[in-house]
């Protein structure tokens, strides 16, 4: 069996139209705890430069590369990430 892609190459392989769910980051609930980028298997979650109502720089993700697995929403103890239907 031949492997056609190298591990950790998500950032060069955009997500196609097959994703069914996508994360919605709720900036004003995010305390910038950095749990979500640590659990994201694709490494596409980044800290924004917008200060929220908590005085923090919340997180968001690059939807071009997000696979919609939902781990970020599942692990967020602040409910600052919700999964929603991706209507591409």
C-alpha positions in Angstrom: 0.0 0.0 0.0 1.4 3.4 -1.0 0.6 6.5 1.1 -0.1 9.4 -1.2 0.1 12.3 1.3 2.6 13.0 4.0 1.4 13.4 7.6 0.7 16.9 8.8 0.1 18.3 5.4 -3.4 19.6 6.1 -2.3 23.2 5.7 -1.6 22.5 2.0 -4.7 20.4 1.4 -7.9 22.4 1.4 -11.1 20.8 2.7 -13.5 19.9 -0.1 -17.2 20.1 -0.2 -17.6 16.9 1.9 -17.5 18.7 5.3 -20.9 18.5 6.9 -20.3 20.6 10.1 -18.2 23.6 10.9 -17.3 25.3 14.1 -18.7 28.7 15.0 -16.4 30.6 17.4 -18.3 32.8 19.8 -15.7 35.5 20.5 -17.3 37.0 23.6 -17.3 33.7 25.5 -13.7 32.9 24.7 -11.3 33.5 27.6 -8.3 32.6 25.3 -7.4 29.5 27.3 -5.7 27.9 24.3 -7.4 24.5 24.7 -8.9 24.5 21.2 -5.6 24.9 19.2 -4.1 22.2 21.3 -6.8 19.6 20.5 -7.3 20.5 16.8 -5.8 17.6 14.9 -5.5 19.8 11.8 -3.7 22.7 13.4 -6.0 25.3 11.9 -7.1 27.2 15.0 -5.4 30.6 15.6 -5.7 33.5 17.9 -7.3 36.6 16.5 -6.2 40.2 17.0 -9.7 41.4 18.1 -10.1 42.1 21.8 -13.4 40.6 23.0 -15.7 41.8 25.9 -13.5 39.8 28.3 -10.5 41.8 27.3 -8.9 38.7 25.6 -7.8 37.8 22.1 -10.2 35.0 21.2 -9.6 32.1 18.9 -11.0 31.3 15.4 -10.1 28.8 12.7 -9.3 28.7 9.0 -12.4 27.1 7.5 -10.6 26.5 4.2 -8.7 23.7 6.1 -11.0 22.7 9.0 -12.4 19.2 8.6 -15.3 19.8 10.9 -14.4 17.1 13.4 -15.8 19.0 16.4 -13.1 18.3 18.9 -12.6 22.0 19.5 -16.3 22.4 20.5 -16.4 19.2 22.5 -13.3 20.2 24.6 -14.2 23.9 25.1 -15.3 24.2 28.8 -16.6 27.7 28.1 -19.0 26.7 25.3 -17.3 29.3 23.1 -17.5 27.0 20.1 -20.6 25.6 18.6 -20.8 23.2 15.7 -23.2 24.2 12.9 -24.3 22.7 9.6 -21.9 23.7 6.8 -24.1 25.0 4.0 -21.5 25.2 1.2 
